[in-house]
Amino acid sequence: MEARRDKSGLYLTRSAYVKQLLKKGGMATAKPIDSPFSVGKSFYADGGPLFHETALYRSLLGGLQYLINTRPSISFIVNKLSQFQ
């Protein structure tokens, strides 16, 4: 966890940990989007390329579950992704 202080307060960030997870998942060059997941949208296992390394997928999900402690806003989508192990 990184800490940064300025005149308005103290900021804690997990950006290095997120970058580590992205690198581990082979998505280090992926571009971020500022778009929340649509609640009515459904996921299907046959909707795209599968994550063939199940151990890696579970490891990445575990890392995302850990991030929920500091970023509860991602809990819905992480729990949705957890359905596809």
Residue pairs with C-beta under 8 A, 6 or more apart in sequence:
1 12
1 13
1 14
1 17
1 70
2 12
2 13
2 14
2 15
2 16
3 10
3 11
3 12
3 13
4 10
4 11
4 12
4 13
5 11
12 70
14 67
14 70
14 71
17 63
17 67
18 67
19 28
21 60
21 63
21 64
21 67
22 28
22 30
24 56
24 59
24 60
24 63
25 56
25 60
37 76
37 77
37 80
39 76
43 80
43 81
43 83
43 84
45 84
51 57
54 85
57 85
58 85
61 78
61 81
61 82
61 85
64 74
64 78
64 81
65 78
65 82
67 74
67 78
68 74
68 75
68 78
